[in-house]
């Protein structure tokens, strides 16, 4: 079980159970068990209860639990196979020892990554209302207190004006949504504000690496020996492959780039910088020069990977790479316009065996599991920057291939990063009539 951010909610963590009365179309109300996840109106409801409630409607779905593999299988449009204890209230008033997880789940035969609460000792899972809307296309309205209303003839709709009015994007640093193919901007908030990039900085490093390969300075199959600076970075608290990257170990450029972009291995940023420019300092200088050449006035880089770093003054400054969301969009567009195959071959990969290290690189972008057509690009997280995600979807609009690109900077945690990015991308799909 993957536990994002080590997030386990126990008895004293404000997770309050609730027995909702749910009215589906013109049927008599049914009980659907739910939770207020930490705060009022942050509602999660039982998928088993919901499946039984919407059975034999246009929104029906089946859910099966494989107890041996601890895996859930969901099928939209299928009749629900009743387990027998759905739509009954909680047995006790304090039946809410639950864990928030992103377990392996299969929807219509495809692996997806959902967040939900689980009750230990049961098969029941509780999904957030917005995720039910996004992934099952079920619109759920509040009625009176402890009442929910579902009209199965209606589709889930993202009303961008309403969610802006409600402050949905107010507490992140910035957001941006556009059709990268046509350059049509669909949504923006604080798009020109300079903000911390975290590991989305790696997109600039990737650009310089691809330009070096194009110019013949390095090749994908070239091997380079790990240096002491790379070992130091790999073995600190923000390193990824410290147990594999010993001094003198040789890695190919290809493996370095996959580890860098999938696992977000910061030590590989130092490695790339040394390979291309001889030192991290010289490489960072080139990063800033290249940013100016591309017209990025808000861009400022201190390192090739996006970690915070401190200057050498006694009263030290904590420095982080900076850029605006609009500039990050332009950087992503430049990368995909000029190096589409090279970029997406890496960023759309979920898992890659690193032959140089006899290890595996695992992509940190969970949207790759929830969208067949996701082609990347990069996640990022630091304490100051919060969580970030640059996400790209390949879609067909009026018979032509287009790329939708969303940018979310400054989320509170990984789940906010994925929810807000999904809302942006699903809004873009609705805008173009793709849902």
C-alpha positions as CSV (number, residue, x, y, z in Angstrom):
1,X,0.0,0.0,0.0
2,X,1.4,3.4,-1.0
3,X,0.8,5.9,1.8
4,X,1.3,9.5,0.4
5,X,3.1,11.8,2.8
6,X,2.9,9.1,5.5
7,X,-0.7,10.2,5.9
8,X,-2.5,8.1,8.5
9,X,-5.6,9.5,10.1
10,X,-6.4,8.1,13.5
11,X,-9.1,8.5,16.1
12,X,-8.1,12.0,17.3
13,X,-7.5,13.5,13.8
14,X,-11.0,15.1,13.3
15,X,-12.1,12.3,10.9
16,X,-15.8,12.2,11.7
17,X,-18.2,9.5,10.4
18,X,-21.6,10.4,9.0
19,X,-24.5,8.4,7.7
20,X,-25.8,10.3,4.6
21,X,-29.3,9.9,3.3
22,X,-28.7,9.7,-0.5
23,X,-31.5,10.2,-2.9
24,X,-30.9,8.8,-6.4
25,X,-33.3,10.1,-9.0
26,X,-36.9,9.4,-7.8
27,X,-36.0,6.5,-5.6
28,X,-36.4,6.3,-1.8
29,X,-33.3,7.6,0.0
30,X,-30.7,5.1,1.0
31,X,-28.0,5.2,3.7
32,X,-24.5,5.8,2.3
33,X,-21.7,5.8,4.9
34,X,-19.2,8.6,4.8
35,X,-16.6,10.7,6.5
36,X,-15.7,14.3,6.9
37,X,-12.0,13.9,6.2
38,X,-10.4,16.1,8.8
39,X,-12.6,19.1,8.2
40,X,-16.4,19.7,7.6
41,X,-17.5,19.3,3.9
42,X,-14.3,17.5,3.0
43,X,-16.5,14.5,2.3
44,X,-15.6,10.9,1.4
45,X,-18.4,8.3,0.8
46,X,-18.5,4.5,0.6
47,X,-17.9,3.3,-2.9
48,X,-19.7,0.0,-2.1
49,X,-22.8,1.9,-0.8
50,X,-22.7,4.2,-3.8
51,X,-22.4,1.4,-6.3
52,X,-25.5,-0.2,-4.8
53,X,-27.4,3.1,-4.7
54,X,-26.8,3.9,-8.4
55,X,-27.2,0.3,-9.7
56,X,-29.4,-0.1,-12.8
57,X,-29.0,3.6,-13.7
58,X,-26.9,5.4,-16.3
59,X,-24.1,5.8,-13.7
60,X,-23.9,2.2,-12.5
61,X,-20.6,0.5,-11.8
62,X,-19.3,-2.7,-10.3
63,X,-16.6,-3.0,-7.6
64,X,-14.7,-6.2,-6.7
65,X,-12.1,-6.7,-4.1
66,X,-9.4,-9.3,-4.4
67,X,-8.4,-9.9,-0.8
68,X,-5.3,-12.0,-1.8
69,X,-3.7,-9.2,-3.8
70,X,-5.4,-6.3,-1.8
71,X,-6.6,-4.9,-5.1
72,X,-9.8,-3.3,-6.2
73,X,-11.4,-3.7,-9.6
74,X,-13.9,-1.1,-10.9
75,X,-16.0,-1.4,-14.0
76,X,-18.1,1.5,-15.2
77,X,-21.4,0.7,-16.8
78,X,-21.6,-2.7,-15.2
79,X,-24.3,-4.1,-12.9
80,X,-23.2,-4.1,-9.3
81,X,-22.8,-7.6,-7.8
82,X,-24.2,-7.1,-4.3
83,X,-22.0,-8.1,-1.4
84,X,-24.9,-8.0,1.1
85,X,-24.2,-5.3,3.7
86,X,-24.4,-2.1,1.6
87,X,-26.5,0.9,2.6
88,X,-26.5,0.1,6.3
89,X,-25.3,2.7,8.8
90,X,-22.1,2.5,10.8
91,X,-22.4,0.0,13.6
92,X,-20.9,2.2,16.2
93,X,-20.6,5.9,16.7
94,X,-16.8,5.8,16.8
95,X,-16.2,3.4,13.9
96,X,-13.7,5.7,12.2
97,X,-10.2,4.4,12.6
98,X,-9.2,4.9,9.0
99,X,-6.2,5.4,6.8
100,X,-5.9,7.7,3.8
101,X,-4.2,5.8,0.9
102,X,-3.5,5.6,-2.8
103,X,-3.8,1.9,-3.3
104,X,-3.4,-0.1,-6.5
105,X,-6.8,-0.1,-8.2
106,X,-7.9,-1.2,-11.7
107,X,-10.7,0.7,-13.5
108,X,-12.0,-0.9,-16.7
109,X,-8.9,-3.1,-16.8
110,X,-6.4,-0.2,-16.4
111,X,-4.3,0.5,-13.3
112,X,-5.2,3.8,-11.7
113,X,-4.1,5.5,-8.5
114,X,-7.0,6.9,-6.3
115,X,-6.9,8.4,-2.9
116,X,-9.4,7.1,-0.4
117,X,-10.0,6.2,3.2
118,X,-10.1,2.6,4.2
119,X,-11.5,1.0,7.3
120,X,-9.0,-1.6,8.6
121,X,-10.7,-5.0,8.8
122,X,-13.2,-4.2,6.1
123,X,-13.2,-4.1,2.3
124,X,-14.9,-0.7,2.3
125,X,-13.2,2.3,0.7
126,X,-14.4,5.9,0.8
127,X,-13.7,8.2,-2.1
128,X,-13.9,12.0,-2.1
129,X,-16.9,13.6,-3.8
130,X,-14.7,15.5,-6.4
131,X,-12.9,12.3,-7.4
132,X,-16.3,10.5,-7.8
133,X,-17.3,13.3,-10.2
134,X,-14.0,13.3,-12.0
135,X,-13.6,9.6,-12.5
136,X,-17.2,8.2,-12.5
137,X,-18.9,11.3,-14.0
138,X,-21.4,11.3,-11.1
139,X,-22.7,14.7,-10.0
140,X,-23.5,14.8,-6.3
141,X,-25.3,17.8,-4.7
142,X,-25.8,18.6,-1.1
143,X,-29.4,18.7,0.1
144,X,-30.3,19.3,3.7
145,X,-27.8,18.5,6.5
146,X,-26.6,14.9,6.0
147,X,-28.4,14.6,2.7
148,X,-26.9,14.1,-0.8
149,X,-28.8,14.2,-4.1
150,X,-27.8,12.3,-7.3
151,X,-29.5,12.8,-10.7
152,X,-28.0,10.1,-12.9
153,X,-29.2,11.9,-16.0
154,X,-26.8,14.7,-15.3
155,X,-23.1,14.7,-15.9
156,X,-20.4,16.0,-13.6
157,X,-19.5,19.6,-14.7
158,X,-16.6,21.7,-13.7
159,X,-17.9,25.3,-13.4
160,X,-14.7,27.2,-13.4
161,X,-16.4,30.5,-12.5
162,X,-17.9,28.9,-9.5
163,X,-14.8,27.3,-8.2
164,X,-12.8,30.5,-8.7
165,X,-15.5,32.3,-6.7
166,X,-15.2,29.7,-4.0
167,X,-11.5,30.2,-3.8
168,X,-10.5,26.8,-5.0
169,X,-7.2,28.1,-6.5
170,X,-6.6,30.9,-4.1
171,X,-4.2,29.2,-1.7
172,X,-1.7,27.7,-4.2
173,X,1.1,29.8,-5.6
174,X,-0.1,29.8,-9.2
175,X,-1.9,27.8,-11.9
176,X,-1.9,27.7,-15.6
177,X,-3.9,25.8,-18.3
178,X,-3.5,26.0,-22.0
179,X,-3.7,24.1,-25.3
180,X,0.0,23.9,-26.1
181,X,-0.7,23.1,-29.8
182,X,-2.8,26.2,-30.4
183,X,-1.4,28.4,-27.6
184,X,-4.9,29.0,-26.3
185,X,-4.9,29.9,-22.6
186,X,-7.9,28.3,-20.8
187,X,-7.2,29.4,-17.2
188,X,-4.5,31.2,-15.3
189,X,-3.9,32.4,-11.7
190,X,-0.8,34.4,-10.6
191,X,0.7,33.2,-13.9
192,X,3.4,35.9,-14.0
193,X,4.3,35.8,-10.3
194,X,7.9,34.5,-9.7
195,X,7.6,31.4,-7.5
196,X,9.7,28.5,-6.3
197,X,10.0,25.6,-8.8
198,X,11.2,22.7,-6.8
199,X,12.0,19.8,-9.1
200,X,10.1,21.2,-12.1
201,X,13.4,23.0,-12.4
202,X,14.6,19.8,-14.0
203,X,12.9,20.7,-17.2
204,X,15.5,23.4,-17.8
205,X,18.3,20.9,-17.1
206,X,16.7,18.4,-19.4
207,X,16.6,21.0,-22.2
208,X,20.3,21.7,-21.9
209,X,21.1,18.0,-21.8
210,X,19.0,17.4,-25.0
211,X,20.7,20.4,-26.7
212,X,24.1,18.9,-25.8
213,X,23.1,15.5,-27.3
214,X,21.8,17.3,-30.4
215,X,25.1,19.2,-30.8
216,X,27.0,15.9,-30.5
217,X,28.7,16.8,-27.2
218,X,27.4,13.7,-25.6
219,X,25.5,10.5,-26.6
220,X,22.9,8.5,-24.8
221,X,25.1,5.5,-24.6
222,X,28.2,7.4,-23.3
223,X,29.3,6.2,-19.9
224,X,30.7,8.5,-17.2
225,X,32.1,7.6,-13.7
226,X,30.3,8.8,-10.6
227,X,32.3,11.6,-8.9
228,X,32.6,12.4,-5.2
229,X,30.2,15.3,-5.6
230,X,27.6,13.0,-7.0
231,X,28.1,10.5,-4.2
232,X,27.7,13.3,-1.6
233,X,24.4,14.3,-3.2
234,X,23.2,10.8,-3.6
235,X,23.8,9.9,0.1
236,X,22.3,12.9,1.7
237,X,18.7,13.1,2.8
238,X,17.4,14.2,-0.6
239,X,19.3,11.6,-2.6
240,X,17.6,8.6,-4.3
241,X,20.2,6.1,-5.5
242,X,22.8,6.4,-2.7
243,X,23.1,2.6,-2.2
244,X,23.9,2.1,-5.8
245,X,26.0,5.2,-6.8
246,X,29.4,4.5,-5.4
247,X,32.5,6.4,-6.4
248,X,33.7,5.4,-9.8
249,X,30.5,3.5,-10.8
250,X,29.8,4.1,-14.4
251,X,26.4,5.3,-15.7
252,X,25.1,5.9,-19.2
253,X,23.7,9.3,-20.1
254,X,20.4,7.6,-20.9
255,X,20.2,6.0,-17.4
256,X,21.2,9.3,-15.8
257,X,18.3,11.1,-17.6
258,X,15.7,8.5,-16.7
259,X,16.7,8.5,-13.0
260,X,16.7,12.3,-13.1
261,X,13.3,12.7,-14.6
262,X,11.4,9.7,-13.3
263,X,12.6,9.3,-9.7
264,X,13.6,13.0,-9.6
265,X,17.1,11.9,-8.5
266,X,18.8,15.1,-7.5
267,X,22.3,13.6,-7.6
268,X,21.8,13.0,-11.4
269,X,21.3,16.8,-11.8
270,X,24.8,17.3,-10.4
271,X,26.0,14.4,-12.6
272,X,24.5,16.0,-15.8
273,X,25.9,19.4,-14.9
274,X,29.5,18.0,-14.5
275,X,29.2,15.9,-17.7
276,X,28.1,18.9,-19.8
277,X,29.8,21.9,-18.3
278,X,32.6,20.4,-16.1
279,X,31.1,21.7,-12.9
280,X,27.7,22.5,-11.3
281,X,28.6,26.2,-11.1
282,X,29.3,26.5,-14.8
283,X,26.2,24.6,-15.7
284,X,24.0,26.8,-13.6
285,X,25.5,29.8,-15.2
286,X,24.5,28.4,-18.6
287,X,21.0,27.6,-17.2
288,X,20.5,31.3,-16.4
289,X,22.0,32.4,-19.7
290,X,19.6,30.0,-21.6
291,X,16.6,31.3,-19.7
292,X,17.4,34.9,-20.7
293,X,17.8,33.7,-24.4
294,X,14.3,32.2,-24.1
295,X,13.0,35.5,-22.7
296,X,12.3,34.3,-19.1
297,X,12.6,37.4,-17.1
298,X,11.5,35.8,-13.8
299,X,13.8,32.7,-14.1
300,X,16.6,32.4,-11.6
301,X,18.5,29.1,-11.1
302,X,20.9,28.2,-8.3
303,X,21.3,24.5,-9.1
304,X,20.3,22.0,-11.7
305,X,17.8,20.0,-9.6
306,X,15.6,22.3,-7.6
307,X,16.5,21.6,-4.0
308,X,16.9,24.5,-1.6
309,X,20.5,25.5,-1.1
310,X,22.3,28.0,1.2
311,X,24.8,30.6,0.5
312,X,28.2,30.7,2.3
313,X,27.6,33.9,4.3
314,X,27.4,33.7,8.1
315,X,23.8,35.0,7.9
316,X,22.9,32.5,5.2
317,X,20.2,32.8,2.6
318,X,18.0,29.9,1.6
319,X,17.9,30.0,-2.2
320,X,15.5,28.1,-4.5
321,X,15.1,28.1,-8.2
322,X,12.5,30.5,-9.4
323,X,10.3,31.1,-12.4
324,X,6.7,32.1,-13.2
325,X,4.0,29.6,-14.3
326,X,3.7,31.2,-17.7
327,X,7.4,30.9,-18.2
328,X,7.3,27.3,-17.1
329,X,4.5,26.8,-19.7
330,X,6.7,28.4,-22.4
331,X,9.7,26.2,-21.4
332,X,7.5,23.1,-21.6
333,X,6.2,24.2,-25.0
334,X,9.7,24.8,-26.3
335,X,10.8,21.4,-25.1
336,X,7.8,19.6,-26.7
337,X,8.0,21.7,-29.9
338,X,11.6,20.9,-30.4
339,X,12.3,17.6,-28.6
340,X,8.9,15.9,-28.5
341,X,10.0,12.3,-29.0
342,X,13.1,12.6,-26.8
343,X,11.1,14.2,-23.9
344,X,8.0,12.1,-24.0
345,X,10.0,8.8,-24.3
346,X,11.3,9.6,-20.9
347,X,8.5,11.5,-19.1
348,X,5.7,9.1,-20.2
349,X,7.6,6.0,-18.8
350,X,6.2,4.6,-15.6
351,X,9.1,2.3,-14.7
352,X,12.6,2.0,-16.3
353,X,15.3,-0.5,-15.4
354,X,18.6,1.3,-15.0
355,X,21.1,-1.2,-16.4
356,X,24.0,0.9,-15.2
357,X,22.9,0.5,-11.5
358,X,20.9,-2.7,-11.6
359,X,18.1,-0.7,-10.1
360,X,14.7,0.6,-11.2
361,X,13.5,4.2,-11.8
362,X,9.9,4.8,-10.8
363,X,8.0,7.8,-12.2
364,X,6.6,10.1,-9.5
365,X,3.8,11.4,-11.7
366,X,0.7,9.6,-10.6
367,X,-1.4,11.0,-13.5
368,X,0.4,8.6,-15.8
369,X,-1.8,5.9,-14.2
370,X,-5.0,7.8,-14.4
371,X,-4.8,8.9,-18.1
372,X,-3.9,6.6,-21.0
373,X,-2.8,9.7,-22.9
374,X,-0.6,11.4,-20.3
375,X,2.9,12.1,-21.6
376,X,4.4,13.7,-18.5
377,X,6.0,16.0,-17.6
378,X,7.4,16.6,-14.1
379,X,6.5,16.7,-10.4
380,X,8.2,18.8,-7.7
381,X,8.2,19.2,-3.9
382,X,10.1,21.3,-1.3
383,X,8.9,22.8,1.9
384,X,8.9,26.3,0.6
385,X,7.7,25.5,-2.9
386,X,5.0,23.1,-1.8
387,X,4.0,20.5,-4.3
388,X,4.1,21.2,-8.0
389,X,3.1,19.4,-11.2
390,X,3.5,20.1,-14.9
391,X,1.2,17.7,-16.7
392,X,0.5,17.1,-20.4
393,X,-2.2,15.1,-22.1
394,X,-2.3,14.2,-25.8
395,X,-5.9,14.5,-27.1
396,X,-7.6,14.7,-30.5
397,X,-9.7,17.8,-31.2
398,X,-11.7,17.9,-34.4
399,X,-9.5,15.0,-35.7
400,X,-6.2,16.7,-35.0
401,X,-3.7,15.9,-32.3
402,X,-3.4,18.5,-29.6
403,X,-1.5,18.7,-26.3
404,X,-3.2,20.1,-23.2
405,X,-0.8,21.3,-20.5
406,X,-1.6,22.2,-16.9
407,X,0.7,23.7,-14.3
408,X,0.0,23.7,-10.6
409,X,2.6,25.3,-8.2
410,X,2.4,25.5,-4.5
411,X,0.1,22.8,-3.4
412,X,-0.2,21.7,0.3
413,X,0.5,18.0,-0.4
414,X,0.7,15.5,-3.2
415,X,-3.0,14.8,-3.2
416,X,-3.9,18.5,-3.7
417,X,-1.3,18.6,-6.6
418,X,-3.1,15.7,-8.3
419,X,-6.6,16.8,-7.6
420,X,-6.1,20.4,-8.9
421,X,-4.2,19.2,-11.9
422,X,-7.0,16.7,-12.7
423,X,-9.6,19.4,-12.3
424,X,-7.7,21.7,-14.8
425,X,-7.2,18.9,-17.3
426,X,-10.8,17.7,-17.1
427,X,-12.0,21.3,-17.5
428,X,-9.9,21.5,-20.7
429,X,-11.5,18.3,-22.0
430,X,-15.0,19.6,-21.2
431,X,-14.1,22.9,-22.9
432,X,-13.2,21.1,-26.1
433,X,-16.2,18.6,-25.8
434,X,-14.0,15.6,-25.1
435,X,-16.0,14.2,-22.1
